[in-house]
Amino acid sequence: MILMMLKASHLKLKEQFFEGKKTMTSFSCDKHRLHREGGMMEVSPSSTVSLREFGCEQTLLSRPDGSASFVQGDTSVMAGVYGPAEVKISKEIYDRATLEVLVHPKVGLPGVRERSQEQCVRETCEASLLLSLHPRSSLTLILQVLHDDGALLSCCLNAACMALMDAGLSMSCLFCGVTCAISADGEIITDPTAAQEKESRALMTFAIDSKERRVMMSSTKGSFSVHELQQCVAVSQKASEKIFQFYRDSVRRRYSKNL
C-alpha cells in the first residue's frame, strides 16, 4: 500500500512540473568569460544553464515532523525529518543536536554509495541547521530513493532542504544541490541524466547556499582540470538561482492555497 502511495505521489508531482528542456550546455575556456565577484564566480550573461523540470510536494507523510518529495526529470527522492527528539546517551552532544542521515536505495540494502551520499548530505545539513538551539537531542533525516535517472545526490540535497523547511527547523541559510558532468569533448552538462553521467569523464555535485552562493559541500568523481572545476562551480552557482526561485514559488503556492 505504501508503494502504491509513493507511485501515486510521483505521478502527481510529474503533473506539477515546470516547462523546460534538457540540453547540453557548452562553455568555452576563454578566461574573460569566467570572473569572480565577491564570493561568487560568474559566467558570461550569454551562457545559459539548462535544468530538467522540477516538482516538489511537502507534508506528504503524517508521522515525520517534516516531509517532502522532490523530482528532477525522472529522478525522484522522498525525505522525512524526525525530531528534535530524545537521543541515546552514547550519541548525545552536550552543546548541539545530533544529526543522523539515512539513505535508502530503491531496491536492496544501503551500500558504499549510500554511505557516501549520507555523509555529503549530513555535512551540508550540519552547516545550515542551527543545531545549537537543540542541545542533547537528535534529528533524523531519512531519504528514500524512488527513481534514479541521474543527479541523484543533488536531488537528495534538494529533497532534504524542503523537508527541513517543512519541519520548521531553524536554519542559517537554505541550500540546494547542483550536479555537473563533463563529457569526453569537454562540454559541461548541468543536471545530467543517468546515460549522460555514464558517458562523462567527470562528475561533480555541489551544495550551494542561498545567501552568498557559497559552495558548502562538493563531491567529485573522474578526471578534470582546475579550470574545468572553476567552470563547474560557476555554472552551479548560476543554476542555483533557478532552484532557489523554484523553492520560493513552491512554498508560495503551498501557503496561498492554505490561506
Salt bridges, closest charged atoms under 4 A:
GLU37 OE2 - HIS35 NE2 3.58
GLU57 OE2 - LYS12 NZ 3.38
ASP74 OD1 - LYS14 NZ 2.73
GLU92 OE2 - ARG136 NE 3.47
GLU118 OE2 - ARG115 NH1 2.90
ASP148 OD2 - ARG113 NH2 3.23
ASP149 OD2 - ARG52 NH1 3.71
ASP166 OD1 - ARG254 NH1 2.90
ASP191 OD1 - ARG52 NH2 3.07
ASP209 OD1 - ARG214 NE 3.89
GLU212 OE1 - ARG214 NE 3.63
GLU228 OE2 - ARG201 NH2 2.38
ASP249 OD1 - ARG252 NH1 2.84
